[in-house]
Amino acid sequence: MEKELGKRVTSDELAIFLGVNVKTVRQYYKELGGIRLGSRYIFFEKGVVNAISKKREMESPSENEWKEEREDIQDKERSLILGKRDEKRTRSVGRADRYNLLD
């Protein structure tokens, strides 16, 4: 069985390896490929490696998705800059027409 699953790893060992708190490991035991038996959390090396690699593959965007997301961000930044320019113009008009004489 050890050949198929790898070495058994405790939640304490996994927490040290990942550099997180033991509570975090126990909270996300399913995402880390672990199982819970009563109050015990059990992990196996290959299960953890598979879970992390699957999660990583799911989260890594393709090159096209990355380009589209970057273009969206650039468009948002441009629109924010243009919006600020418009605000400055309306503010200056508001100051000049303090008593609403130009309506």
N, C-alpha and C positions, 0 to 999 in steps of 0.2 A: 504494500500500500504506500510505503514511503517513496517508492519510485514514481508512482503516479501523481501523488499530491505534493511531494517534497517534504522538507522538515517541518514539524509542528512549531509554530511561533506563538508566543503568548502576546497578550495585548500590551503588556509592559515593554517587551522587546520591540514590538512593532512601533510603539510610540517613540521609543528612543531612536530607532532607525529613521523614522519619518520626521523626527524633531518636533513632535506635537505632544500635547497632554494626553494622558491615558483616557480621560473622559471623552476626548475628541475621537479617539480610535473606537471606543465603545459606542459612541453615538453614530458613527458612520461605518459600523462593522459590515453591513450589507454591501455598501459601495466598495469596501476593501476586500470583498470576497470571503468574509468570515461567516461563521455560524454561531448561534447562541444556543447553549444547552443549559437551561435553568438560569443561573446567575453567572455562568462561565462563558467566556468568549474564546472561540478557537479559530486560529488562522493557520493556513498552510502556505508555504513559500510560493508554490506555483499558482495558487489561487489568488494571492495578493498581486503577484506580477501580472497575471492575466487581467485582473480587475482594473489595475492601474493603466495597463496598456490599452485596454478597450476604451476606458474613459478618455484617455488622451487622444485616441483616434477619433472619437465622437466629437471632441471639442476642437480639434485642429481644423480650421477652415481650408477649403481648397483655394488655389491661387485666384480664381475668378471671384469667389466670395470675398476674399480679402481685398481685392481691387475695388469691388462694388462698395464694400463697407467704408473703405478709405475715401472714395469719391463722395459718399453720403456725408461723411464727417467734414470734408472740405466744403461741400455745398452749405452745410449748416453754419460753418464758421464764416463763410462769405455773407450769408444772409444776416448773421448776427452783427457783422461789421457794418453792413448797409443799414440795418435797423438802428444802430447807434448813431450813424450819420443823420438819419431822418429825425431822431430824437433831438439831436443838437439843433437842427434847423427849427423844429417846432418850439423848442425852448427859447431860442433867440427871438422868434416871432412873438411868443408869449410875453417876453419881457418888454418888447417894444410896444405892444398893445396891452399894456397893463390895465387900462380902464375900459377895454372893449370898445374903443372908438372906431375901429376899422371894420366892424361887423356890418 
